[in-house]
Amino acid sequence: ITLAWMVWRRDGHWALKGAVFFFGTLSVSPYAFHYDLPAIGLAIALLAAQRGVLPGEPTLAALLWFAPLVHWPLAKSLSLPLLPVLMLAALWMLWRRARREIARDPLPEGAHLG
């Protein structure tokens, strides 16, 4: 919720806002199943539209890209859901990117934060 507030209170950064929307929705919904995961592809495409790459982002993006294909078989065979770990890593990646974007484009002096 904090990440969404941090990103949505500013003008611009539409690709980052979209990625936060897709990853956030899949992370907080108790009704998200493996067939809902193709939305991750949209979030990855929005992140790719951003300028610059932070360390670890290409690896995490590749893991998230293939997650809809391998999540269900791995979860069944290992009896361990790996997707929540990947989603938390994605939210951490978005947090880092949002902090970088905000540092580049701070709110104007005296702007209302609420």
Protein Blocks (a to p, Z undefined) as FASTA:
>chain_A
ZZmmmmmmpgejklmmmmmmmmmmmmmpmkbcfklmmmmmmmmmmmmmpgcjdehklmmm
mmmmmmmmmmmmmmmmnopafklmmmmmmmmmmmmmmmmmmmmmccdehiafZZ
